[in-house]
Amino acid sequence: MDRILFGDNQFFGVNHISDEKSRQQLIKFKNDAAILETLATANAAGVGTFMCTTYARIGSIAQAMKDNPSKFPDYTIYPCMPYAHKYANAVTELGMLGALKSYMPGNIFSTALKGGMAFISKDYVKMMELMVDAEMKMFEGINTPVIFLQNVVTDLLLGLQAYELLAAFHVYVQKKYQAEAGFITMNLPALSKALHKVGIHQPIICTSFNKEGFRMSGGRAAYEAVLEQNNCRIIAMQIFGGGFIDPKEAVSYIKNLKGVESILFGASSLVNIKQTVAWINA
């Protein structure tokens, strides 16, 4: 994995400390062209991997990147799935069968049969595979070497102790997409133990990691203890603590931790992108 990864929160108005900032970002990035320009800026600054949730708009962004290879040379995307609100809204608007049909990839009959059998038999592994295939359809033709399970699902399965489904996701993305599985979580200590319990060695885990312990279940010391075990590949996100930590201090803390393989950040301006990259590379 690259040392620096570019995130997508700013594109969709996700801001942990300011509703006004969220509103401004939604206005700024209401057009796909603004998102694409920021991604090109990040690429020019040396950040060639975009880690994004599978929002509906990401499909058009991915297509535009495929249509403009000179502007996005060798660009990599790490999809993070599922975008839960997308499915909830579809079920509300279209009903369960209508939502399933709208997201079916590939051959309609065979996928419907697979999905129908999954619901009838409550085969959750087949349901998971169907979900992954539906989400990955928009990324055909794009390099996606790591595919992530969002924390809304990862941590739910973790709480239910349904570790075998985490393992099934890991196996499926390797087999079907020749990719590595990644897991996003708000509980690194518990997830690390669970993944090793089901035989996933050196798992890729993306998790909040910052000097103030923001969104770090169990606290900073517990997270640093996981790093000392050297048995996970860690991507640090929310390194600025939702905006409460001085950016330079936040980067200094993270970059000096042994065991953090990659750092994920998002920014909406050229100045902030270049500054953050410079701090990480210094």
C-alpha positions as CSV (number, residue, x, y, z in Angstrom):
1,M,0.0,0.0,0.0
2,D,1.1,3.6,-0.6
3,R,2.2,5.6,2.4
4,I,-0.4,8.3,1.9
5,L,-4.0,7.7,0.9
6,F,-6.6,10.4,-0.1
7,G,-10.1,10.2,1.5
8,D,-13.5,11.4,0.4
9,N,-15.2,12.9,3.5
10,Q,-14.8,16.4,2.2
11,F,-16.6,15.6,-1.0
12,F,-19.8,14.6,0.7
13,G,-20.0,17.1,3.5
14,V,-18.7,15.0,6.3
15,N,-17.2,17.3,9.0
16,H,-17.1,16.3,12.7
17,I,-16.9,19.7,14.2
18,S,-18.8,22.2,12.0
19,D,-22.2,21.9,10.3
20,E,-21.4,25.1,8.5
21,K,-18.2,23.6,7.1
22,S,-20.2,20.6,6.0
23,R,-22.6,22.9,4.2
24,Q,-19.8,24.8,2.5
25,Q,-18.2,21.5,1.3
26,L,-21.5,20.2,-0.1
27,I,-21.8,23.4,-2.1
28,K,-18.2,23.4,-3.3
29,F,-18.4,19.8,-4.5
30,K,-21.9,19.7,-5.8
31,N,-20.5,19.2,-9.3
32,D,-18.3,16.2,-10.2
33,A,-15.8,18.4,-11.9
34,A,-14.8,19.9,-8.6
35,I,-14.2,16.5,-7.1
36,L,-12.2,15.4,-10.1
37,E,-10.1,18.6,-10.0
38,T,-9.2,17.9,-6.3
39,L,-8.3,14.3,-7.1
40,A,-6.0,15.5,-9.9
41,T,-4.5,18.0,-7.5
42,A,-3.8,15.2,-4.9
43,N,-2.3,13.0,-7.7
44,A,0.0,15.8,-8.8
45,A,1.1,16.2,-5.1
46,G,2.1,12.6,-5.1
47,V,-1.0,10.9,-3.7
48,G,-2.1,8.2,-6.2
49,T,-4.6,6.2,-4.2
50,F,-8.2,7.4,-3.5
51,M,-10.1,5.6,-0.7
52,C,-13.8,6.1,-1.1
53,T,-17.2,4.9,0.1
54,T,-19.4,3.6,-2.6
55,Y,-21.7,6.6,-2.8
56,A,-23.9,6.7,-5.9
57,R,-21.9,9.6,-7.2
58,I,-18.7,7.7,-7.1
59,G,-19.8,5.7,-10.1
60,S,-19.6,8.8,-12.3
61,I,-16.3,9.8,-10.7
62,A,-14.8,6.4,-11.5
63,Q,-16.1,6.6,-15.1
64,A,-14.6,10.1,-15.6
65,M,-11.3,8.8,-14.3
66,K,-11.4,5.9,-16.8
67,D,-12.3,8.4,-19.6
68,N,-9.3,10.6,-18.8
69,P,-6.3,8.3,-18.3
70,S,-3.8,11.1,-19.0
71,K,-5.2,13.2,-16.1
72,F,-5.3,10.2,-13.8
73,P,-2.3,8.0,-14.8
74,D,-2.1,4.7,-12.8
75,Y,-4.6,5.9,-10.3
76,T,-5.7,3.4,-7.7
77,I,-9.0,3.3,-5.8
78,Y,-9.7,1.5,-2.6
79,P,-13.5,0.9,-2.5
80,C,-15.2,0.9,0.9
81,M,-18.5,-0.9,1.1
82,P,-21.4,-0.9,1.6
83,Y,-22.8,2.6,1.7
84,A,-25.7,1.7,4.0
85,H,-27.9,4.7,3.3
86,K,-27.9,3.9,-0.4
87,Y,-29.5,0.5,0.3
88,A,-31.9,1.8,2.9
89,N,-33.2,4.5,0.6
90,A,-33.6,2.0,-2.2
91,V,-35.6,-0.3,0.0
92,T,-37.8,2.6,1.1
93,E,-38.4,3.8,-2.5
94,L,-38.5,0.4,-4.4
95,G,-39.2,-2.3,-1.8
96,M,-36.9,-5.2,-1.0
97,L,-37.1,-6.9,-4.4
98,G,-37.0,-3.6,-6.3
99,A,-33.8,-2.6,-4.5
100,L,-32.2,-6.0,-5.1
101,K,-33.0,-5.8,-8.8
102,S,-31.7,-2.2,-9.1
103,Y,-28.3,-3.3,-7.8
104,M,-27.9,-6.6,-9.7
105,P,-24.7,-6.8,-11.6
106,G,-24.1,-9.0,-14.6
107,N,-26.6,-11.7,-15.8
108,I,-29.9,-10.7,-14.4
109,F,-31.3,-14.3,-14.2
110,S,-28.3,-15.9,-12.6
111,T,-27.9,-13.1,-10.1
112,A,-31.5,-13.1,-9.2
113,L,-31.4,-16.8,-8.7
114,K,-28.4,-16.5,-6.5
115,G,-29.9,-13.7,-4.5
116,G,-33.3,-15.5,-4.2
117,M,-31.6,-18.7,-2.9
118,A,-29.6,-16.6,-0.4
119,F,-32.7,-15.1,1.1
120,I,-34.7,-18.3,1.1
121,S,-31.9,-20.3,2.8
122,K,-30.6,-17.4,4.8
123,D,-27.2,-18.0,3.3
124,Y,-25.5,-14.8,4.5
125,V,-22.3,-15.6,2.7
126,K,-24.0,-15.6,-0.7
127,M,-25.8,-12.4,0.3
128,M,-22.5,-10.9,1.1
129,E,-21.1,-12.0,-2.3
130,L,-24.0,-10.5,-4.1
131,M,-23.5,-7.2,-2.2
132,V,-19.8,-7.1,-3.1
133,D,-20.5,-7.8,-6.8
134,A,-23.1,-5.0,-6.9
135,E,-20.7,-2.5,-5.3
136,M,-17.8,-3.4,-7.5
137,K,-19.6,-3.0,-10.8
138,M,-18.8,0.7,-10.9
139,F,-15.1,0.0,-10.6
140,E,-14.6,-2.2,-13.6
141,G,-11.5,-1.3,-15.4
142,I,-9.9,0.5,-12.4
143,N,-7.1,-0.8,-10.3
144,T,-8.7,-1.8,-6.9
145,P,-6.0,-3.9,-5.1
146,V,-7.7,-3.5,-1.7
147,I,-11.4,-3.7,-1.0
148,F,-12.7,-2.5,2.4
149,L,-15.7,-3.5,4.5
150,Q,-17.1,-0.4,6.1
151,N,-17.1,-0.1,9.9
152,V,-20.9,0.0,10.1
153,V,-20.8,-3.7,9.0
154,T,-17.4,-4.7,10.4
155,D,-18.2,-3.6,13.9
156,L,-21.7,-5.0,13.7
157,L,-20.3,-8.5,12.8
158,L,-17.7,-8.0,15.5
159,G,-20.3,-7.3,18.1
160,L,-22.3,-10.3,17.0
161,Q,-19.2,-12.4,17.1
162,A,-19.9,-13.4,13.5
163,Y,-16.2,-13.7,12.7
164,E,-16.8,-16.3,10.0
165,L,-18.5,-13.6,7.8
166,L,-15.4,-11.4,8.1
167,A,-13.4,-14.4,7.0
168,A,-15.8,-15.0,4.1
169,F,-15.4,-11.5,2.9
170,H,-11.6,-11.8,3.0
171,V,-11.7,-15.1,0.9
172,Y,-14.2,-13.8,-1.6
173,V,-12.5,-10.6,-2.6
174,Q,-9.2,-12.5,-3.0
175,K,-10.9,-15.2,-5.2
176,K,-13.2,-13.0,-7.3
177,Y,-11.2,-9.7,-7.6
178,Q,-7.6,-10.8,-6.9
179,A,-7.6,-8.1,-4.2
180,E,-6.8,-7.9,-0.5
181,A,-9.5,-7.5,2.0
182,G,-9.5,-4.5,4.3
183,F,-11.6,-3.8,7.3
184,I,-12.6,-0.4,8.7
185,T,-13.3,-0.4,12.5
186,M,-13.8,1.8,15.5
187,N,-12.4,-1.0,17.7
188,L,-8.9,-2.0,16.6
189,P,-8.0,-4.1,19.7
190,A,-11.1,-6.3,19.4
191,L,-11.0,-6.6,15.6
192,S,-7.4,-7.6,15.5
193,K,-8.1,-10.5,17.9
194,A,-11.1,-11.6,15.9
195,L,-9.4,-11.6,12.5
196,H,-6.5,-13.6,13.8
197,K,-8.9,-16.0,15.5
198,V,-10.3,-16.9,12.0
199,G,-6.9,-17.2,10.4
200,I,-6.5,-13.9,8.7
201,H,-2.8,-13.1,9.1
202,Q,-1.4,-9.6,8.8
203,P,-4.9,-8.2,8.1
204,I,-5.3,-4.7,6.6
205,I,-7.2,-2.6,9.2
206,C,-8.2,1.1,8.7
207,T,-9.0,2.7,12.1
208,S,-9.1,6.0,13.9
209,F,-5.6,6.8,15.2
210,N,-4.7,10.1,16.8
211,K,-2.9,11.6,19.8
212,E,-6.2,12.5,21.6
213,G,-7.9,9.1,21.4
214,F,-10.7,10.4,19.2
215,R,-13.0,7.6,18.2
216,M,-10.6,5.0,19.5
217,S,-12.5,2.3,21.4
218,G,-10.5,1.3,24.4
219,G,-8.2,4.3,24.3
220,R,-4.9,5.3,22.7
221,A,-2.8,2.9,24.9
222,A,-4.7,-0.1,23.7
223,Y,-4.3,0.9,20.1
224,E,-0.5,1.5,20.5
225,A,-0.3,-2.0,22.1
226,V,-1.7,-3.5,19.0
227,L,1.0,-1.8,16.9
228,E,3.7,-3.3,19.2
229,Q,2.4,-6.8,18.3
230,N,3.4,-6.1,14.6
231,N,0.7,-8.5,13.3
232,C,-1.6,-6.1,11.4
233,R,-1.1,-3.6,8.5
234,I,-2.6,-0.4,9.9
235,I,-4.1,2.5,8.0
236,A,-4.5,5.5,10.3
237,M,-7.6,7.6,9.7
238,Q,-9.1,10.6,11.5
239,I,-5.6,11.6,12.5
240,F,-6.7,15.2,13.1
241,G,-9.2,14.1,15.8
242,G,-12.1,15.5,13.9
243,G,-10.3,18.9,13.6
244,F,-9.5,19.4,17.3
245,I,-5.8,18.6,17.0
246,D,-3.2,21.0,15.5
247,P,-2.5,19.5,12.0
248,K,1.3,19.6,12.3
249,E,1.2,18.0,15.7
250,A,-1.3,15.3,14.5
251,V,0.9,14.3,11.6
252,S,4.1,14.3,13.8
253,Y,2.4,11.8,16.2
254,I,1.2,9.5,13.5
255,K,4.3,9.4,11.3
256,N,6.5,8.5,14.2
257,L,4.5,5.5,15.2
258,K,6.1,2.2,14.2
259,G,3.5,-0.1,12.7
260,V,1.4,2.4,10.9
261,E,1.8,1.5,7.3
262,S,-0.4,4.2,5.6
263,I,-2.0,7.5,6.5
264,L,-5.4,8.5,5.2
265,F,-6.5,12.1,5.1
266,G,-8.9,14.3,3.2
267,A,-8.6,17.9,2.2
268,S,-10.4,20.3,-0.2
269,S,-7.7,22.8,-1.1
270,L,-4.4,22.7,-2.9
271,V,-2.6,24.4,0.0
272,N,-3.9,21.9,2.6
273,I,-3.1,18.9,0.4
274,K,0.4,20.0,-0.3
275,Q,1.1,20.9,3.3
276,T,-0.1,17.6,4.7
277,V,1.8,15.6,2.2
278,A,4.9,17.6,3.0
279,W,4.5,17.0,6.7
280,I,4.1,13.3,6.2
281,N,7.1,13.0,3.9
282,A,9.4,15.3,6.0
